[in-house]
Amino acid sequence: MMKFLNVFSLLFIATFAIAQQDTMIRYQQVSTSKRNDVGVRNNVYKYKPAIDLPYTAAAIAFDLFAFGKIYNKDAPTAGDIDNLNKSNINGFDRWAADVYKGEEPANTSDLLFYASMPLPLLLFFDHDIRKDIGTVSLLYLETMSTNGIFYTGSALAWDRYRPFTYIRTSNTTDPALVELRNDRQLNGNARNAFLGGHPSLVATSTFFIAKVYSDYHPDSKYKWVFYTGAAVATTYTAYLRHLSGRHFPSDLIVGSAVGTLTGILIPHFHKRKQFKNPNLSIIPFSGQSHGLLVKYNL
């Protein structure tokens, strides 16, 4: 988790630093051209510092506080693990308690997890999006911190044992099962099954990319590629977490849904309503009569 925070902080600082010079150049261009076509077209999102910055700061503060709590839960005792009964699991999830394919799926899911965090940097290869690098970076920070609220809040509210805790490991000589018991079953993190954090974060990042690209290029024929890629990455991450015994199906479904909605809705709520048509002018007039003059350039 410290790696996550360090990488995310460096990502934000780097993109925001780049934004200073790029934003100044764009504002100079807009001021000299009196809201030229480029300035209007690229102003896709409306960011309100008085509202968004305090919210993001509060969300980050809560995430940091909650991360410390959920990763320092009291470790279950050997008796707690041995007394777990699969019959107490709901019917939808019960079958997943028998699934554990070792640590390789978990390690692969970790790679996807960490790789997804800086992935939105690819958006800035697009000329139009790069002009709003500061706004998009701040939106991404707000999006990720919002997802963190759902993840950490759910883990604080529910102590749900992970599926691998239901695997019988007492009195075994199998090295893999001995490691599972000592390093994972008897660890406070074994109570953080709900919700699925890895697929939730991957969904947040990848669907954020798809949404932002689509908002800047609403007529692009490649939008489906971004959304399909986001869905595949999220689904594959969820599958790996299932194979590694980290989450039940309901954990993964809820986590994927939360990440998808967060990645899409945060940019959507900040999107400007684009009513302006450069070929259309509507001018009110008054005098002997009142009305509107409508002019359209063919």
Protein Blocks (a to p, Z undefined) as FASTA:
>chain_A
ZZmmmmmmmmmmmmmmmmmmmmmmmmmmmmmnoopaklmmmmmbccdfklmmmmmmmmmm
mmmmmmmmmmmcccddfklmmmpcfklpcfklmmmmmgcgbjklmmmmmmmmmmmmmmmm
mmmmpmklmmmmmmmmmmmmmmmmmmmmmmmmmmmmpccddfklmpcfehiabfklmmmm
mmmmmpfklmmmbccfklmmmmmmmmmmmmmmmmmmmmbcklmmmmmmmmmmmmmmmmmm
mmnopacfklmmmmmmmmmmmmmmmmmmmpccdfbcfkbccdddddjbgcddddddZZ
